[in-house]
Amino acid sequence: MIDDSRPIFLQIAQLIENDIVDGVLAEEAQVPSTNEFAAFHRINPATAAKGVNRLVDDGILYKRRGIGMFVATGARAVLITRRREDFYEQFVRPLAREALKLGIDGEQLAAMLAREPGAASLRDVQQKEGAI
């Protein structure tokens, strides 16, 4: 899971974020300790702590003195909102610019996306969640 392409502390933060978004870590659930992260990933505990503390600074996690770190109420919604904006900037904007260059209008682009395997099942999930 840990690779050399990005700083390890950012990868630890990303792993926790993924677990929150995926529902593996629910709001108010306790997060593994920095020592547990360090032992599991064979990294320095200070590095693991830096990743966890980044999420504390962002309001995603909070500390209960003497007990550990917990997922903050509303953390999943915050992360999803942030990731949707990132998705827009990284994928949708460049896609829309390229479509414009090629003379593809919105309706044609939507039809192209609908041809993608899994697009229908994604749409079903979004409708159930009230996203569309």
Secondary structure, DSSP 4 states (H G I P E B T S, - for coil): ---SSS-HHHHHHHHHHHHHHTTSS-TTPBPPPHHHHHHHHT--HHHHHHHHHHHHHTTSEEEETTTEEEEPTTHHHHHHHHHHHHHIIIIIHHHHHHHHHTT--HHHHHHHHHHSTTHHHHHHHHHHHT--
